[in-house]
Amino acid sequence: MSLLDSVLSAENSRVDVGVSVLKMAQDAGVQQGEAIVQLLEASGNPAAASGLDAYA
C-alpha cells in the first residue's frame, strides 16, 4: 500500500504546483491589465481609458 500512497502523494504535489503556477500567471495578467489602465489614465487622455475593461 505504501507504493500507492507514494504515487498519490507525488500526483497531488504535481497538481498543487500546477495550480500555483496557473494562479501566479493569472495574477500577473491582472496586474499587467491594471498597469495598462493606470498608464492610459495617467496619459491625460480620458477618452482612451474610459472604455477599457481590465478583464477584456
N, CA, C, O and CB atoms as a CASP TS submission, in Angstrom:
PFRMAT TS
TARGET T0000
AUTHOR 0000-0000-0000
METHOD Language model
MODEL 1
PARENT N/A
ATOM      1  N   MET     1       0.808  -1.183   0.000  1.00  0.00           N
ATOM      2  CA  MET     1       0.000   0.000   0.000  1.00  0.00           C
ATOM      3  C   MET     1       0.864   1.264   0.000  1.00  0.00           C
ATOM      4  O   MET     1       0.380   2.317  -0.416  1.00  0.00           O
ATOM      5  CB  MET     1      -0.926  -0.012   1.191  1.00  0.00           C
ATOM      6  N   SER     2       2.100   1.204   0.441  1.00  0.00           N
ATOM      7  CA  SER     2       2.937   2.397   0.506  1.00  0.00           C
ATOM      8  C   SER     2       3.319   2.907  -0.883  1.00  0.00           C
ATOM      9  O   SER     2       3.515   4.109  -1.066  1.00  0.00           O
ATOM     10  CB  SER     2       4.190   2.106   1.312  1.00  0.00           C
ATOM     11  N   LEU     3       3.427   2.011  -1.860  1.00  0.00           N
ATOM     12  CA  LEU     3       3.712   2.447  -3.224  1.00  0.00           C
ATOM     13  C   LEU     3       2.558   3.277  -3.753  1.00  0.00           C
ATOM     14  O   LEU     3       2.782   4.308  -4.388  1.00  0.00           O
ATOM     15  CB  LEU     3       3.972   1.241  -4.143  1.00  0.00           C
ATOM     16  N   LEU     4       1.335   2.853  -3.508  1.00  0.00           N
ATOM     17  CA  LEU     4       0.156   3.611  -3.924  1.00  0.00           C
ATOM     18  C   LEU     4       0.124   4.970  -3.232  1.00  0.00           C
ATOM     19  O   LEU     4      -0.162   5.984  -3.868  1.00  0.00           O
ATOM     20  CB  LEU     4      -1.131   2.824  -3.616  1.00  0.00           C
ATOM     21  N   ASP     5       0.411   4.992  -1.948  1.00  0.00           N
ATOM     22  CA  ASP     5       0.455   6.259  -1.212  1.00  0.00           C
ATOM     23  C   ASP     5       1.503   7.196  -1.788  1.00  0.00           C
ATOM     24  O   ASP     5       1.273   8.400  -1.908  1.00  0.00           O
ATOM     25  CB  ASP     5       0.741   6.008   0.266  1.00  0.00           C
ATOM     26  N   SER     6       2.642   6.645  -2.141  1.00  0.00           N
ATOM     27  CA  SER     6       3.723   7.439  -2.713  1.00  0.00           C
ATOM     28  C   SER     6       3.327   8.026  -4.065  1.00  0.00           C
ATOM     29  O   SER     6       3.594   9.195  -4.342  1.00  0.00           O
ATOM     30  CB  SER     6       4.982   6.589  -2.860  1.00  0.00           C
ATOM     31  N   VAL     7       2.696   7.222  -4.897  1.00  0.00           N
ATOM     32  CA  VAL     7       2.257   7.691  -6.214  1.00  0.00           C
ATOM     33  C   VAL     7       1.194   8.777  -6.063  1.00  0.00           C
ATOM     34  O   VAL     7       1.250   9.803  -6.740  1.00  0.00           O
ATOM     35  CB  VAL     7       1.707   6.517  -7.057  1.00  0.00           C
ATOM     36  N   LEU     8       0.231   8.550  -5.177  1.00  0.00           N
ATOM     37  CA  LEU     8      -0.824   9.542  -4.958  1.00  0.00           C
ATOM     38  C   LEU     8      -0.262  10.840  -4.396  1.00  0.00           C
ATOM     39  O   LEU     8      -0.699  11.926  -4.776  1.00  0.00           O
ATOM     40  CB  LEU     8      -1.886   8.986  -4.015  1.00  0.00           C
ATOM     41  N   SER     9       0.686  10.730  -3.509  1.00  0.00           N
ATOM     42  CA  SER     9       1.317  11.921  -2.944  1.00  0.00           C
ATOM     43  C   SER     9       2.069  12.707  -4.011  1.00  0.00           C
ATOM     44  O   SER     9       2.000  13.935  -4.048  1.00  0.00           O
ATOM     45  CB  SER     9       2.268  11.533  -1.814  1.00  0.00           C
ATOM     46  N   ALA    10       2.782  12.000  -4.874  1.00  0.00           N
ATOM     47  CA  ALA    10       3.516  12.669  -5.946  1.00  0.00           C
ATOM     48  C   ALA    10       2.557  13.346  -6.909  1.00  0.00           C
ATOM     49  O   ALA    10       2.821  14.458  -7.366  1.00  0.00           O
ATOM     50  CB  ALA    10       4.404  11.673  -6.697  1.00  0.00           C
ATOM     51  N   GLU    11       1.455  12.695  -7.220  1.00  0.00           N
ATOM     52  CA  GLU    11       0.459  13.288  -8.123  1.00  0.00           C
ATOM     53  C   GLU    11      -0.184  14.519  -7.487  1.00  0.00           C
ATOM     54  O   GLU    11      -0.394  15.526  -8.163  1.00  0.00           O
ATOM     55  CB  GLU    11      -0.626  12.253  -8.488  1.00  0.00           C
ATOM     56  N   ASN    12      -0.493  14.445  -6.208  1.00  0.00           N
ATOM     57  CA  ASN    12      -1.064  15.602  -5.511  1.00  0.00           C
ATOM     58  C   ASN    12      -0.088  16.772  -5.508  1.00  0.00           C
ATOM     59  O   ASN    12      -0.487  17.923  -5.684  1.00  0.00           O
ATOM     60  CB  ASN    12      -1.442  15.229  -4.069  1.00  0.00           C
ATOM     61  N   SER    13       1.176  16.476  -5.312  1.00  0.00           N
ATOM     62  CA  SER    13       2.192  17.535  -5.334  1.00  0.00           C
ATOM     63  C   SER    13       2.293  18.163  -6.717  1.00  0.00           C
ATOM     64  O   SER    13       2.430  19.381  -6.839  1.00  0.00           O
ATOM     65  CB  SER    13       3.559  16.980  -4.909  1.00  0.00           C
ATOM     66  N   ARG    14       2.227  17.339  -7.758  1.00  0.00           N
ATOM     67  CA  ARG    14       2.294  17.843  -9.126  1.00  0.00           C
ATOM     68  C   ARG    14       1.102  18.744  -9.429  1.00  0.00           C
ATOM     69  O   ARG    14       1.258  19.797 -10.048  1.00  0.00           O
ATOM     70  CB  ARG    14       2.347  16.681 -10.124  1.00  0.00           C
ATOM     71  N   VAL    15      -0.071  18.339  -9.000  1.00  0.00           N
ATOM     72  CA  VAL    15      -1.271  19.144  -9.222  1.00  0.00           C
ATOM     73  C   VAL    15      -1.175  20.457  -8.446  1.00  0.00           C
ATOM     74  O   VAL    15      -1.533  21.514  -8.966  1.00  0.00           O
ATOM     75  CB  VAL    15      -2.539  18.361  -8.804  1.00  0.00           C
ATOM     76  N   ASP    16      -0.696  20.393  -7.213  1.00  0.00           N
ATOM     77  CA  ASP    16      -0.558  21.608  -6.409  1.00  0.00           C
ATOM     78  C   ASP    16       0.391  22.608  -7.070  1.00  0.00           C
ATOM     79  O   ASP    16       0.126  23.810  -7.069  1.00  0.00           O
ATOM     80  CB  ASP    16      -0.055  21.261  -5.002  1.00  0.00           C
ATOM     81  N   VAL    17       1.481  22.120  -7.628  1.00  0.00           N
ATOM     82  CA  VAL    17       2.429  23.003  -8.316  1.00  0.00           C
ATOM     83  C   VAL    17       1.781  23.609  -9.555  1.00  0.00           C
ATOM     84  O   VAL    17       1.949  24.798  -9.830  1.00  0.00           O
ATOM     85  CB  VAL    17       3.711  22.232  -8.704  1.00  0.00           C
ATOM     86  N   GLY    18       1.047  22.798 -10.298  1.00  0.00           N
ATOM     87  CA  GLY    18       0.370  23.296 -11.490  1.00  0.00           C
ATOM     88  C   GLY    18      -0.642  24.375 -11.159  1.00  0.00           C
ATOM     89  O   GLY    18      -0.731  25.380 -11.863  1.00  0.00           O
ATOM     90  N   VAL    19      -1.400  24.178 -10.099  1.00  0.00           N
ATOM     91  CA  VAL    19      -2.378  25.179  -9.674  1.00  0.00           C
ATOM     92  C   VAL    19      -1.674  26.456  -9.234  1.00  0.00           C
ATOM     93  O   VAL    19      -2.131  27.556  -9.544  1.00  0.00           O
ATOM     94  CB  VAL    19      -3.254  24.632  -8.532  1.00  0.00           C
ATOM     95  N   SER    20      -0.583  26.319  -8.526  1.00  0.00           N
ATOM     96  CA  SER    20       0.165  27.502  -8.077  1.00  0.00           C
ATOM     97  C   SER    20       0.716  28.300  -9.258  1.00  0.00           C
ATOM     98  O   SER    20       0.660  29.529  -9.260  1.00  0.00           O
ATOM     99  CB  SER    20       1.316  27.085  -7.152  1.00  0.00           C
ATOM    100  N   VAL    21       1.240  27.607 -10.248  1.00  0.00           N
ATOM    101  CA  VAL    21       1.780  28.281 -11.433  1.00  0.00           C
ATOM    102  C   VAL    21       0.661  28.998 -12.183  1.00  0.00           C
ATOM    103  O   VAL    21       0.839  30.135 -12.621  1.00  0.00           O
ATOM    104  CB  VAL    21       2.490  27.267 -12.366  1.00  0.00           C
ATOM    105  N   LEU    22      -0.484  28.345 -12.331  1.00  0.00           N
ATOM    106  CA  LEU    22      -1.618  28.965 -13.012  1.00  0.00           C
ATOM    107  C   LEU    22      -2.086  30.197 -12.268  1.00  0.00           C
ATOM    108  O   LEU    22      -2.361  31.221 -12.894  1.00  0.00           O
ATOM    109  CB  LEU    22      -2.766  27.973 -13.157  1.00  0.00           C
ATOM    110  N   LYS    23      -2.184  30.130 -10.961  1.00  0.00           N
ATOM    111  CA  LYS    23      -2.614  31.272 -10.150  1.00  0.00           C
ATOM    112  C   LYS    23      -1.635  32.436 -10.301  1.00  0.00           C
ATOM    113  O   LYS    23      -2.055  33.589 -10.399  1.00  0.00           O
ATOM    114  CB  LYS    23      -2.737  30.866  -8.664  1.00  0.00           C
ATOM    115  N   MET    24      -0.345  32.144 -10.319  1.00  0.00           N
ATOM    116  CA  MET    24       0.650  33.208 -10.486  1.00  0.00           C
ATOM    117  C   MET    24       0.523  33.849 -11.863  1.00  0.00           C
ATOM    118  O   MET    24       0.670  35.064 -11.992  1.00  0.00           O
ATOM    119  CB  MET    24       2.073  32.655 -10.287  1.00  0.00           C
ATOM    120  N   ALA    25       0.256  33.059 -12.880  1.00  0.00           N
ATOM    121  CA  ALA    25       0.086  33.601 -14.231  1.00  0.00           C
ATOM    122  C   ALA    25      -1.157  34.470 -14.309  1.00  0.00           C
ATOM    123  O   ALA    25      -1.132  35.523 -14.946  1.00  0.00           O
ATOM    124  CB  ALA    25       0.002  32.468 -15.263  1.00  0.00           C
ATOM    125  N   GLN    26      -2.235  34.055 -13.679  1.00  0.00           N
ATOM    126  CA  GLN    26      -3.451  34.861 -13.665  1.00  0.00           C
ATOM    127  C   GLN    26      -3.218  36.179 -12.926  1.00  0.00           C
ATOM    128  O   GLN    26      -3.649  37.235 -13.388  1.00  0.00           O
ATOM    129  CB  GLN    26      -4.605  34.082 -13.014  1.00  0.00           C
ATOM    130  N   ASP    27      -2.548  36.120 -11.796  1.00  0.00           N
ATOM    131  CA  ASP    27      -2.257  37.327 -11.033  1.00  0.00           C
ATOM    132  C   ASP    27      -1.400  38.297 -11.851  1.00  0.00           C
ATOM    133  O   ASP    27      -1.625  39.507 -11.825  1.00  0.00           O
ATOM    134  CB  ASP    27      -1.549  36.969  -9.718  1.00  0.00           C
ATOM    135  N   ALA    28      -0.421  37.760 -12.572  1.00  0.00           N
ATOM    136  CA  ALA    28       0.439  38.610 -13.397  1.00  0.00           C
ATOM    137  C   ALA    28      -0.375  39.264 -14.509  1.00  0.00           C
ATOM    138  O   ALA    28      -0.156  40.433 -14.825  1.00  0.00           O
ATOM    139  CB  ALA    28       1.604  37.789 -13.995  1.00  0.00           C
ATOM    140  N   GLY    29      -1.306  38.532 -15.102  1.00  0.00           N
ATOM    141  CA  GLY    29      -2.149  39.096 -16.151  1.00  0.00           C
ATOM    142  C   GLY    29      -3.028  40.215 -15.623  1.00  0.00           C
ATOM    143  O   GLY    29      -3.188  41.242 -16.283  1.00  0.00           O
ATOM    144  N   VAL    30      -3.591  40.031 -14.458  1.00  0.00           N
ATOM    145  CA  VAL    30      -4.420  41.069 -13.840  1.00  0.00           C
ATOM    146  C   VAL    30      -3.576  42.302 -13.544  1.00  0.00           C
ATOM    147  O   VAL    30      -4.010  43.426 -13.798  1.00  0.00           O
ATOM    148  CB  VAL    30      -5.082  40.545 -12.543  1.00  0.00           C
ATOM    149  N   GLN    31      -2.386  42.104 -13.015  1.00  0.00           N
ATOM    150  CA  GLN    31      -1.502  43.232 -12.697  1.00  0.00           C
ATOM    151  C   GLN    31      -1.113  43.986 -13.962  1.00  0.00           C
ATOM    152  O   GLN    31      -1.063  45.216 -13.954  1.00  0.00           O
ATOM    153  CB  GLN    31      -0.239  42.741 -11.966  1.00  0.00           C
ATOM    154  N   GLN    32      -0.840  43.281 -15.032  1.00  0.00           N
ATOM    155  CA  GLN    32      -0.479  43.938 -16.286  1.00  0.00           C
ATOM    156  C   GLN    32      -1.648  44.746 -16.821  1.00  0.00           C
ATOM    157  O   GLN    32      -1.461  45.868 -17.292  1.00  0.00           O
ATOM    158  CB  GLN    32      -0.029  42.907 -17.327  1.00  0.00           C
ATOM    159  N   GLY    33      -2.842  44.194 -16.755  1.00  0.00           N
ATOM    160  CA  GLY    33      -4.026  44.916 -17.211  1.00  0.00           C
ATOM    161  C   GLY    33      -4.263  46.173 -16.400  1.00  0.00           C
ATOM    162  O   GLY    33      -4.570  47.224 -16.963  1.00  0.00           O
ATOM    163  N   GLU    34      -4.125  46.082 -15.097  1.00  0.00           N
ATOM    164  CA  GLU    34      -4.310  47.249 -14.235  1.00  0.00           C
ATOM    165  C   GLU    34      -3.241  48.298 -14.516  1.00  0.00           C
ATOM    166  O   GLU    34      -3.529  49.495 -14.508  1.00  0.00           O
ATOM    167  CB  GLU    34      -4.276  46.839 -12.753  1.00  0.00           C
ATOM    168  N   ALA    35      -2.018  47.862 -14.762  1.00  0.00           N
ATOM    169  CA  ALA    35      -0.937  48.801 -15.054  1.00  0.00           C
ATOM    170  C   ALA    35      -1.194  49.534 -16.373  1.00  0.00           C
ATOM    171  O   ALA    35      -0.903  50.725 -16.487  1.00  0.00           O
ATOM    172  CB  ALA    35       0.412  48.063 -15.110  1.00  0.00           C
ATOM    173  N   ILE    36      -1.734  48.835 -17.360  1.00  0.00           N
ATOM    174  CA  ILE    36      -2.039  49.472 -18.649  1.00  0.00           C
ATOM    175  C   ILE    36      -3.118  50.527 -18.470  1.00  0.00           C
ATOM    176  O   ILE    36      -3.012  51.626 -19.014  1.00  0.00           O
ATOM    177  CB  ILE    36      -2.486  48.422 -19.691  1.00  0.00           C
ATOM    178  N   VAL    37      -4.158  50.198 -17.710  1.00  0.00           N
ATOM    179  CA  VAL    37      -5.230  51.160 -17.473  1.00  0.00           C
ATOM    180  C   VAL    37      -4.684  52.384 -16.734  1.00  0.00           C
ATOM    181  O   VAL    37      -5.016  53.517 -17.082  1.00  0.00           O
ATOM    182  CB  VAL    37      -6.379  50.509 -16.666  1.00  0.00           C
ATOM    183  N   GLN    38      -3.859  52.161 -15.731  1.00  0.00           N
ATOM    184  CA  GLN    38      -3.276  53.288 -14.991  1.00  0.00           C
ATOM    185  C   GLN    38      -2.410  54.148 -15.899  1.00  0.00           C
ATOM    186  O   GLN    38      -2.435  55.374 -15.797  1.00  0.00           O
ATOM    187  CB  GLN    38      -2.448  52.782 -13.804  1.00  0.00           C
ATOM    188  N   LEU    39      -1.652  53.525 -16.778  1.00  0.00           N
ATOM    189  CA  LEU    39      -0.803  54.267 -17.701  1.00  0.00           C
ATOM    190  C   LEU    39      -1.649  55.125 -18.638  1.00  0.00           C
ATOM    191  O   LEU    39      -1.325  56.286 -18.886  1.00  0.00           O
ATOM    192  CB  LEU    39       0.080  53.305 -18.510  1.00  0.00           C
ATOM    193  N   LEU    40      -2.722  54.558 -19.152  1.00  0.00           N
ATOM    194  CA  LEU    40      -3.599  55.324 -20.038  1.00  0.00           C
ATOM    195  C   LEU    40      -4.290  56.455 -19.294  1.00  0.00           C
ATOM    196  O   LEU    40      -4.438  57.553 -19.831  1.00  0.00           O
ATOM    197  CB  LEU    40      -4.640  54.410 -20.674  1.00  0.00           C
ATOM    198  N   GLU    41      -4.711  56.199 -18.072  1.00  0.00           N
ATOM    199  CA  GLU    41      -5.351  57.248 -17.279  1.00  0.00           C
ATOM    200  C   GLU    41      -4.357  58.366 -16.977  1.00  0.00           C
ATOM    201  O   GLU    41      -4.720  59.543 -16.986  1.00  0.00           O
ATOM    202  CB  GLU    41      -5.920  56.668 -15.967  1.00  0.00           C
ATOM    203  N   ALA    42      -3.107  58.001 -16.711  1.00  0.00           N
ATOM    204  CA  ALA    42      -2.085  58.997 -16.397  1.00  0.00           C
ATOM    205  C   ALA    42      -1.647  59.768 -17.635  1.00  0.00           C
ATOM    206  O   ALA    42      -1.050  60.838 -17.514  1.00  0.00           O
ATOM    207  CB  ALA    42      -0.881  58.328 -15.755  1.00  0.00           C
ATOM    208  N   SER    43      -1.935  59.244 -18.823  1.00  0.00           N
ATOM    209  CA  SER    43      -1.509  59.922 -20.047  1.00  0.00           C
ATOM    210  C   SER    43      -2.312  61.189 -20.312  1.00  0.00           C
ATOM    211  O   SER    43      -1.944  62.005 -21.157  1.00  0.00           O
ATOM    212  CB  SER    43      -1.632  58.984 -21.232  1.00  0.00           C
ATOM    213  N   GLY    44      -3.410  61.345 -19.584  1.00  0.00           N
ATOM    214  CA  GLY    44      -4.188  62.562 -19.734  1.00  0.00           C
ATOM    215  C   GLY    44      -5.235  62.489 -20.825  1.00  0.00           C
ATOM    216  O   GLY    44      -5.829  63.508 -21.175  1.00  0.00           O
ATOM    217  N   ASN    45      -5.474  61.313 -21.366  1.00  0.00           N
ATOM    218  CA  ASN    45      -6.481  61.148 -22.401  1.00  0.00           C
ATOM    219  C   ASN    45      -7.611  60.296 -21.819  1.00  0.00           C
ATOM    220  O   ASN    45      -7.607  59.074 -21.969  1.00  0.00           O
ATOM    221  CB  ASN    45      -5.873  60.493 -23.695  1.00  0.00           C
ATOM    222  N   PRO    46      -8.582  60.942 -21.153  1.00  0.00           N
ATOM    223  CA  PRO    46      -9.636  60.181 -20.514  1.00  0.00           C
ATOM    224  C   PRO    46     -10.507  59.402 -21.489  1.00  0.00           C
ATOM    225  O   PRO    46     -11.095  58.391 -21.108  1.00  0.00           O
ATOM    226  CB  PRO    46     -10.486  61.092 -19.717  1.00  0.00           C
ATOM    227  N   ALA    47     -10.602  59.844 -22.725  1.00  0.00           N
ATOM    228  CA  ALA    47     -11.402  59.128 -23.715  1.00  0.00           C
ATOM    229  C   ALA    47     -10.803  57.762 -24.017  1.00  0.00           C
ATOM    230  O   ALA    47     -11.534  56.808 -24.282  1.00  0.00           O
ATOM    231  CB  ALA    47     -11.518  59.946 -25.002  1.00  0.00           C
ATOM    232  N   ALA    48      -9.486  57.662 -23.978  1.00  0.00           N
ATOM    233  CA  ALA    48      -8.822  56.394 -24.261  1.00  0.00           C
ATOM    234  C   ALA    48      -9.036  55.395 -23.141  1.00  0.00           C
ATOM    235  O   ALA    48      -9.149  54.195 -23.393  1.00  0.00           O
ATOM    236  CB  ALA    48      -7.337  56.611 -24.482  1.00  0.00           C
ATOM    237  N   ALA    49      -9.094  55.871 -21.916  1.00  0.00           N
ATOM    238  CA  ALA    49      -9.206  54.970 -20.759  1.00  0.00           C
ATOM    239  C   ALA    49     -10.645  54.695 -20.369  1.00  0.00           C
ATOM    240  O   ALA    49     -10.907  53.714 -19.674  1.00  0.00           O
ATOM    241  CB  ALA    49      -8.473  55.551 -19.575  1.00  0.00           C
ATOM    242  N   SER    50     -11.591  55.529 -20.792  1.00  0.00           N
ATOM    243  CA  SER    50     -12.963  55.374 -20.304  1.00  0.00           C
ATOM    244  C   SER    50     -13.631  54.093 -20.779  1.00  0.00           C
ATOM    245  O   SER    50     -14.465  53.539 -20.063  1.00  0.00           O
ATOM    246  CB  SER    50     -13.788  56.548 -20.733  1.00  0.00           C
ATOM    247  N   GLY    51     -13.291  53.617 -21.950  1.00  0.00           N
ATOM    248  CA  GLY    51     -13.942  52.432 -22.482  1.00  0.00           C
ATOM    249  C   GLY    51     -13.178  51.152 -22.245  1.00  0.00           C
ATOM    250  O   GLY    51     -13.558  50.113 -22.785  1.00  0.00           O
ATOM    251  N   LEU    52     -12.131  51.181 -21.470  1.00  0.00           N
ATOM    252  CA  LEU    52     -11.328  49.977 -21.251  1.00  0.00           C
ATOM    253  C   LEU    52     -11.896  49.120 -20.146  1.00  0.00           C
ATOM    254  O   LEU    52     -12.417  49.625 -19.152  1.00  0.00           O
ATOM    255  CB  LEU    52      -9.899  50.345 -20.924  1.00  0.00           C
ATOM    256  N   ASP    53     -11.792  47.833 -20.327  1.00  0.00           N
ATOM    257  CA  ASP    53     -12.202  46.869 -19.329  1.00  0.00           C
ATOM    258  C   ASP    53     -10.996  45.981 -19.063  1.00  0.00           C
ATOM    259  O   ASP    53     -10.493  45.326 -19.976  1.00  0.00           O
ATOM    260  CB  ASP    53     -13.455  46.037 -19.796  1.00  0.00           C
ATOM    261  N   ALA    54     -10.532  45.955 -17.824  1.00  0.00           N
ATOM    262  CA  ALA    54      -9.320  45.206 -17.496  1.00  0.00           C
ATOM    263  C   ALA    54      -9.503  43.709 -17.689  1.00  0.00           C
ATOM    264  O   ALA    54      -8.517  42.976 -17.771  1.00  0.00           O
ATOM    265  CB  ALA    54      -8.903  45.489 -16.068  1.00  0.00           C
ATOM    266  N   TYR    55     -10.744  43.240 -17.762  1.00  0.00           N
ATOM    267  CA  TYR    55     -10.992  41.811 -17.901  1.00  0.00           C
ATOM    268  C   TYR    55     -11.218  41.387 -19.337  1.00  0.00           C
ATOM    269  O   TYR    55     -11.414  40.204 -19.617  1.00  0.00           O
ATOM    270  CB  TYR    55     -12.173  41.419 -17.078  1.00  0.00           C
ATOM    271  N   ALA    56     -11.190  42.337 -20.237  1.00  0.00           N
ATOM    272  CA  ALA    56     -11.427  42.015 -21.654  1.00  0.00           C
ATOM    273  C   ALA    56     -10.281  41.258 -22.258  1.00  0.00           C
ATOM    274  O   ALA    56     -10.324  40.912 -23.439  1.00  0.00           O
ATOM    275  CB  ALA    56     -11.670  43.269 -22.451  1.00  0.00           C
TER
END
